[in-house]
Amino acid sequence: MTTADLAGATRRATPRPLETIPFPSGTATPSPAAGVPSAFATPAPTPTEAETPPASSLSSAFSTLEGRTLAMPVVGAKNLDLRDNFAEARGARKHEAIDILAARGTPVVAADEGKVVKLFTSKPGGLTVYQFDRDDTHCYYYAHLDRYAEGLHEGEFLRRGDPIGFVGTTGNAPPNTPHLHFAIFELGPAKHWWEGTAINPYPFLMKMK
């Protein structure tokens, strides 16, 4: 996977990366739903244990999103300030998401158009939103929200940039490091909101001008 070309006269040549978020050692990542693909020997957890779906194959899933331009899900965040921490370890598993640091209460918006399929609260992810894309082929996952946008409900169709909630530290996020945990996964044939193949959001967010 490659990031978009960042060269430009008005941009910094080398963006300053954000610091790694200090999650407690051995703590599970606050991520999207925790279904485990059938290729894994461990049985799939129930939705009440929702975490990020582990990836069984990233290359094929990545190609299904080619050509998409996503909106920055945190208002005011810049792609030059993003840090690719998709492959970093979070306890015994990989992160498989990107953390976007912002002040508590910063608005979170839909990265793409599609339907809200689940508003969920879990121990790792805290207050979360699962949004399918317009084709019901991918799910966007927003975690650690401080609160939902007023009136947000399951079944609601969102356009890019529509309000979802606000940055917070719910779940197992460090209480002094508010951020949005944003993940994308390709849905399986059953279209379960809690399982899929993880895709790195970083290259898609870096396409933004």
C-alpha positions as CSV (number, residue, x, y, z in Angstrom):
1,M,0.0,0.0,0.0
2,T,1.3,3.5,-0.8
3,T,0.2,6.9,0.4
4,A,-0.8,9.7,-1.8
5,D,1.9,12.0,-3.1
6,L,2.4,14.8,-0.5
7,A,4.7,17.0,-2.5
8,G,3.5,20.6,-2.8
9,A,5.0,24.0,-2.5
10,T,2.6,25.0,0.3
11,R,3.1,21.8,2.3
12,R,5.8,20.7,4.7
13,A,8.1,18.2,3.1
14,T,8.1,15.9,6.1
15,P,5.0,16.0,8.3
16,R,5.5,15.9,12.0
17,P,4.0,12.5,13.2
18,L,1.7,12.4,16.2
19,E,3.0,10.6,19.2
20,T,2.0,7.0,19.8
21,I,-1.1,6.8,22.1
22,P,0.0,5.1,25.3
23,F,-2.5,2.3,25.6
24,P,-1.9,0.1,28.7
25,S,0.1,-3.0,28.1
26,G,-2.0,-6.0,27.4
27,T,-5.2,-4.1,26.9
28,A,-7.2,-4.9,23.8
29,T,-7.5,-2.3,21.1
30,P,-10.6,-0.1,21.0
31,S,-11.6,-1.2,17.5
32,P,-14.5,-2.2,15.3
33,A,-16.5,-5.3,15.8
34,A,-14.8,-8.4,16.9
35,G,-15.9,-11.1,14.5
36,V,-13.1,-13.4,13.5
37,P,-12.9,-14.5,9.9
38,S,-13.4,-18.2,9.3
39,A,-9.8,-18.7,8.4
40,F,-9.0,-18.3,12.1
41,A,-9.3,-21.3,14.5
42,T,-10.7,-19.3,17.3
43,P,-14.5,-19.1,17.3
44,A,-16.0,-15.7,16.5
45,P,-16.8,-13.6,19.6
46,T,-20.4,-12.5,20.2
47,P,-21.3,-8.9,19.3
48,T,-21.2,-7.9,23.0
49,E,-17.4,-8.4,22.8
50,A,-17.1,-6.2,19.8
51,E,-13.5,-5.2,18.8
52,T,-11.8,-4.7,15.4
53,P,-12.3,-7.6,13.0
54,P,-8.9,-9.2,12.4
55,A,-7.6,-9.1,8.9
56,S,-7.3,-12.3,6.9
57,S,-6.2,-10.6,3.7
58,L,-5.5,-6.9,3.3
59,S,-4.5,-6.7,-0.4
60,S,-7.8,-7.9,-1.9
61,A,-9.8,-5.8,0.5
62,F,-7.8,-2.7,-0.3
63,S,-8.5,-2.9,-4.0
64,T,-12.2,-2.8,-3.4
65,L,-11.9,0.8,-2.1
66,E,-9.7,2.1,-4.9
67,G,-11.0,5.4,-6.3
68,R,-12.8,6.4,-3.1
69,T,-12.1,9.8,-1.6
70,L,-13.0,9.8,2.1
71,A,-13.8,12.9,4.1
72,M,-11.6,13.5,7.2
73,P,-13.8,12.1,10.0
74,V,-12.5,14.6,12.6
75,V,-13.3,18.2,11.8
76,G,-10.1,20.3,11.6
77,A,-7.7,17.4,11.4
78,K,-5.1,17.6,8.6
79,N,-3.8,14.6,6.6
80,L,-0.2,15.9,7.1
81,D,-0.6,15.4,10.8
82,L,-1.9,11.8,10.6
83,R,0.3,8.9,11.7
84,D,0.0,5.5,10.2
85,N,-0.4,3.2,13.2
86,F,-2.5,0.6,11.5
87,A,0.1,-2.2,12.1
88,E,1.1,-1.2,15.6
89,A,0.6,-3.8,18.4
90,R,-2.2,-3.3,20.9
91,G,-1.7,-6.0,23.5
92,A,-1.7,-9.3,21.7
93,R,-3.2,-8.0,18.4
94,K,-2.6,-5.4,15.8
95,H,-4.3,-2.0,15.9
96,E,-5.9,-2.3,12.4
97,A,-7.2,1.3,12.6
98,I,-5.9,4.8,12.7
99,D,-6.1,7.1,15.8
100,I,-6.8,10.7,15.1
101,L,-6.0,12.9,18.0
102,A,-8.1,16.0,18.7
103,A,-9.5,18.0,21.6
104,R,-12.4,16.5,23.5
105,G,-15.7,17.5,22.0
106,T,-14.3,18.0,18.5
107,P,-17.0,17.1,16.0
108,V,-16.8,13.7,14.2
109,V,-18.4,13.4,10.8
110,A,-19.1,10.6,8.3
111,A,-16.1,9.7,6.2
112,D,-18.4,8.4,3.4
113,E,-22.0,8.2,2.5
114,G,-24.0,5.2,3.9
115,K,-26.3,3.9,6.5
116,V,-25.8,3.8,10.3
117,V,-26.3,0.1,11.1
118,K,-25.4,0.0,14.8
119,L,-24.9,2.3,17.7
120,F,-23.0,0.3,20.2
121,T,-21.2,0.6,23.6
122,S,-18.4,-1.8,24.4
123,K,-15.7,-2.1,27.0
124,P,-12.8,-1.6,24.5
125,G,-14.4,0.9,22.0
126,G,-16.7,2.8,24.4
127,L,-19.4,4.7,22.5
128,T,-19.2,3.6,18.9
129,V,-20.9,3.9,15.5
130,Y,-20.9,1.3,12.7
131,Q,-21.7,2.8,9.3
132,F,-22.1,0.7,6.1
133,D,-21.1,2.3,2.8
134,R,-23.7,2.9,0.1
135,D,-23.0,-0.5,-1.5
136,D,-23.1,-2.4,1.8
137,T,-19.6,-3.7,1.0
138,H,-17.6,-1.9,3.7
139,C,-18.1,-0.7,7.2
140,Y,-16.7,2.4,8.8
141,Y,-16.2,2.3,12.5
142,Y,-15.9,5.3,14.8
143,A,-14.9,4.6,18.5
144,H,-14.2,6.4,21.8
145,L,-16.9,9.0,21.2
146,D,-17.7,11.4,24.0
147,R,-21.4,11.5,22.8
148,Y,-23.5,11.0,19.7
149,A,-24.6,13.8,17.4
150,E,-28.1,14.9,18.3
151,G,-30.8,12.7,16.7
152,L,-28.4,10.1,15.3
153,H,-30.2,6.8,15.0
154,E,-29.8,3.3,13.5
155,G,-31.1,3.2,9.9
156,E,-30.2,6.8,9.2
157,F,-28.5,7.5,5.8
158,L,-25.5,9.8,6.1
159,R,-23.8,11.9,3.5
160,R,-20.1,12.6,3.6
161,G,-19.5,15.2,6.3
162,D,-22.8,14.6,8.2
163,P,-22.4,14.8,12.0
164,I,-21.8,11.5,13.9
165,G,-20.6,12.5,17.3
166,F,-17.8,14.1,19.3
167,V,-14.2,13.0,20.1
168,G,-13.8,11.5,23.6
169,T,-12.1,8.9,25.6
170,T,-14.8,6.3,26.3
171,G,-13.9,2.6,26.4
172,N,-10.3,1.8,27.0
173,A,-8.8,5.0,25.6
174,P,-6.3,6.8,27.8
175,P,-8.4,9.4,29.7
176,N,-5.9,12.1,29.0
177,T,-5.6,11.4,25.2
178,P,-8.9,12.1,23.5
179,H,-9.0,10.8,19.9
180,L,-11.1,9.1,17.3
181,H,-10.3,5.4,16.7
182,F,-11.3,5.1,13.0
183,A,-11.3,1.8,11.2
184,I,-12.6,0.4,7.9
185,F,-13.3,-3.3,7.1
186,E,-14.7,-5.1,4.1
187,L,-17.8,-7.0,4.9
188,G,-18.2,-10.7,4.4
189,P,-21.1,-12.3,2.5
190,A,-23.3,-12.3,5.7
191,K,-22.9,-8.5,6.1
192,H,-22.4,-8.7,9.8
193,W,-21.5,-5.4,11.4
194,W,-19.2,-7.1,13.8
195,E,-16.9,-8.9,11.4
196,G,-14.9,-8.3,8.2
197,T,-11.4,-7.8,6.7
198,A,-9.5,-4.8,8.0
199,I,-8.3,-2.1,5.6
200,N,-5.8,0.6,6.4
201,P,-7.6,4.0,6.4
202,Y,-4.4,5.9,6.2
203,P,-3.8,5.9,2.4
204,F,-7.3,6.9,1.7
205,L,-7.3,9.8,4.1
206,M,-3.9,10.9,2.7
207,K,-5.6,11.5,-0.7
208,M,-7.3,14.5,0.7
209,K,-5.9,17.8,-0.7
